[in-house]
Amino acid sequence: MAIKRRDRDKEEQEIENLVQRVFSRQEFAQQEAREAVSRLQAYLQDDKHPENRREEARRAFEILSADLRRAEAYDQKAENLLRVASKETKLDRLVDAHMNPGLPTLGIVRAEQPDPKTILERFLERISERVEVSCQEAESLSKLEDVTKFTDRLRNVLALVKRTQSQELVDRVQRAIEEVNRKAEELRQEAEDKELLGELRAITRVITAETPAEDSSAVSPAVAGDGSQSPKHQGASATNAPADPERY
């Protein structure tokens, strides 16, 4: 009887210590919490314990059970979020998850997955990677017809990164927008220069087509190529020459 009494007193003390630990909000690891919940449940099922002790044990059991469920739910949600942070490519989904992770609030049972701050940092790293991809793609602009597409895309990216409140990301997107605008102006100038050059070439072709070719083989009818006069002109010269005075 004395041994049983000592064993029962020991059990009462252990349950009392456990109850006080729960009430004082001391942390439990998940496996430790599972074992504590099992001990409290077994204690409650034995109606030989004092009622006041059983009431305290019941309250501790409810608190610890709820916090254990919360920690397990947190781990499941955190695991899903980390998977999204490592594989998702769509920027809008990454930003939505970063801004509204939906992680349960933890109680006195610790989670096994990373804390919320670490998870959000992982998301921000992934967001930065996707923003950089969008910026570099836009900055590689080489066709004038793509200006609107890249400009609109960067504006959408800018609106998304502003939600993260990361000034570094906002600055990066704004630099990309400026670079696209600069390249767009260069492409417009090149297009105008090519258009002007094309017009000049067209005008040159028209002028060339309207100008008659000069015949280099044509000879003046009055003057032969060697400087002598034609027979007709020679006769005319003889007729018009003054008469010889000795003939008269």
C-alpha positions in Angstrom: 0.0 0.0 0.0 2.8 2.4 0.9 4.5 1.8 -2.5 1.2 2.5 -4.4 0.7 5.6 -2.3 4.2 6.8 -3.2 3.6 6.0 -6.9 0.3 7.9 -6.8 1.9 10.9 -5.1 4.7 10.9 -7.7 2.2 10.8 -10.5 0.2 13.7 -8.9 3.4 15.8 -8.6 4.4 15.1 -12.2 1.0 16.1 -13.5 1.0 19.2 -11.3 4.4 20.2 -12.8 3.1 19.5 -16.3 0.0 21.6 -15.7 2.0 24.5 -14.3 4.3 24.4 -17.2 1.3 24.7 -19.6 -0.2 27.5 -17.5 3.1 29.4 -17.4 3.3 29.2 -21.3 6.6 27.3 -21.4 7.4 26.0 -24.9 7.1 22.3 -25.9 8.6 20.5 -28.8 6.0 18.7 -30.8 7.0 15.2 -29.8 7.2 16.4 -26.2 3.8 17.9 -26.5 2.3 14.7 -27.9 3.7 12.7 -24.9 2.4 15.3 -22.5 -1.1 15.2 -24.1 -1.2 11.4 -23.7 -0.2 11.6 -20.1 -2.9 14.2 -19.3 -5.5 12.2 -21.2 -4.6 9.1 -19.2 -4.8 11.1 -15.9 -8.2 12.4 -16.8 -9.6 8.9 -17.5 -8.8 7.9 -13.9 -11.6 9.1 -11.7 -9.6 8.3 -8.5 -7.7 11.6 -8.8 -9.0 14.6 -6.9 -11.6 16.6 -8.9 -9.8 19.9 -8.5 -6.6 18.3 -9.9 -8.6 16.7 -12.7 -10.1 20.1 -13.7 -6.7 21.7 -13.9 -5.4 18.8 -15.9 -8.4 19.1 -18.3 -7.7 22.8 -18.9 -4.0 22.0 -19.5 -4.9 19.2 -21.8 -7.2 21.4 -23.9 -4.6 24.2 -24.2 -1.8 21.8 -25.1 -3.9 19.8 -27.6 -5.0 23.0 -29.4 -1.5 24.4 -29.6 -0.2 21.0 -30.9 -2.8 21.1 -33.7 -1.8 24.7 -34.5 1.9 23.8 -34.7 1.1 20.8 -37.0 -1.1 23.0 -39.2 1.7 25.6 -39.3 4.2 23.1 -40.5 1.9 21.8 -43.3 1.2 25.4 -44.5 4.8 26.4 -44.2 5.9 23.4 -46.2 3.5 24.3 -49.0 4.7 27.9 -49.0 8.3 26.9 -49.2 7.5 24.7 -52.2 5.8 27.7 -53.9 8.7 29.9 -53.1 11.1 27.5 -54.8 9.1 26.6 -57.9 6.5 29.3 -58.7 7.4 31.5 -61.7 4.4 33.8 -61.9 5.2 37.0 -60.1 1.6 37.8 -59.1 1.2 34.5 -57.3 4.5 35.0 -55.5 3.6 38.5 -54.3 0.1 37.3 -53.2 1.7 34.5 -51.1 4.3 36.9 -49.7 1.7 39.4 -48.6 -0.9 36.8 -47.4 1.0 33.7 -46.3 -1.9 32.5 -44.1 0.3 30.9 -41.5 -1.4 30.0 -38.2 -0.4 31.7 -35.0 1.7 29.4 -32.9 1.1 28.8 -29.2 3.4 27.0 -26.7 4.2 24.2 -29.1 7.1 24.9 -31.5 6.9 24.5 -35.2 9.4 22.3 -37.0 9.4 24.3 -40.2 11.1 27.7 -40.5 9.7 30.8 -38.8 7.5 33.3 -40.7 10.3 35.8 -41.1 12.5 33.2 -42.8 9.7 32.1 -45.1 8.9 35.6 -46.2 12.6 36.2 -46.9 12.6 33.1 -49.1 9.6 34.6 -51.0 11.3 37.9 -51.4 14.4 36.2 -52.8 12.3 34.4 -55.4 10.4 37.6 -56.2 13.7 39.3 -56.8 14.8 36.6 -59.2 11.7 36.8 -61.2 11.8 40.6 -61.3 15.4 40.5 -62.6 14.3 38.1 -65.4 11.6 40.5 -66.5 13.9 43.5 -66.3 16.7 41.9 -68.3 14.3 40.7 -70.9 12.8 44.2 -71.4 16.3 45.8 -71.4 17.2 43.5 -74.4 14.7 45.4 -76.5 15.7 45.3 -80.2 12.5 45.9 -82.1 10.4 49.0 -82.2 7.2 47.0 -82.3 8.1 45.5 -78.9 8.3 48.8 -77.0 4.6 48.8 -75.9 4.7 45.1 -74.8 7.8 45.6 -72.6 6.7 48.9 -71.2 3.3 47.6 -70.2 4.9 44.5 -68.7 7.3 46.5 -66.6 4.5 48.7 -65.4 2.7 45.7 -64.2 5.8 44.4 -62.5 6.3 47.8 -60.8 2.8 47.7 -59.4 3.4 44.2 -58.0 6.7 45.0 -56.3 5.3 48.1 -54.7 3.1 45.8 -52.7 6.1 44.1 -51.2 7.4 47.5 -49.9 10.8 46.7 -51.2 12.4 50.0 -52.3 15.3 48.0 -53.8 13.0 46.2 -56.2 11.0 49.3 -57.0 14.3 51.1 -58.0 15.4 48.1 -60.1 12.1 48.1 -62.2 12.3 51.9 -62.6 15.8 51.6 -64.0 14.6 49.0 -66.5 11.8 51.3 -67.6 14.2 54.1 -68.2 16.5 51.8 -70.2 13.6 50.7 -72.3 12.6 54.3 -73.0 16.2 55.1 -74.0 16.4 52.2 -76.4 13.0 53.0 -77.8 14.1 56.5 -78.6 17.3 55.1 -80.3 15.1 52.7 -82.4 12.8 55.5 -83.4 15.7 57.7 -84.5 17.2 54.8 -86.5 13.8 54.2 -88.1 13.5 57.9 -89.0 17.0 57.9 -90.5 16.3 54.8 -92.6 13.1 56.3 -93.8 14.8 59.5 -94.8 17.6 57.6 -96.5 15.0 55.6 -98.4 13.3 58.8 -99.6 16.6 60.3 -100.7 17.4 57.2 -102.7 14.0 57.3 -104.3 14.4 60.9 -105.3 17.8 60.2 -106.8 16.4 57.3 -108.9 13.7 59.6 -110.2 16.1 62.4 -111.2 18.4 59.8 -112.8 15.6 58.4 -114.9 14.4 61.8 -116.1 17.9 63.1 -117.2 18.7 62.1 -121.0 22.0 60.4 -121.6 24.6 62.6 -123.5 25.8 61.2 -126.9 29.5 61.6 -126.9 29.8 60.4 -130.5 27.8 63.3 -132.0 29.8 65.7 -134.2 28.9 69.3 -135.0 27.5 69.5 -138.6 29.6 72.6 -139.2 32.9 71.4 -138.0 34.5 68.0 -138.7 36.3 66.1 -136.0 39.7 67.1 -137.5 38.9 70.8 -137.8 38.4 70.8 -141.7 35.3 72.2 -143.4 32.8 70.1 -145.2 32.8 70.3 -149.0 29.6 72.4 -149.0 31.1 74.9 -146.8 34.3 74.9 -148.8 32.3 75.8 -151.9 30.5 78.6 -150.2 33.8 80.0 -149.1 35.2 80.0 -152.6 32.2 81.8 -154.0 32.4 84.5 -151.4 36.2 85.0 -151.7 37.3 88.3 -153.4 38.3 88.2 -157.2 41.9 88.1 -158.2 42.8 91.7 -159.3 45.2 90.5 -162.1 42.3 88.9 -163.9 40.8 92.3 -164.8 
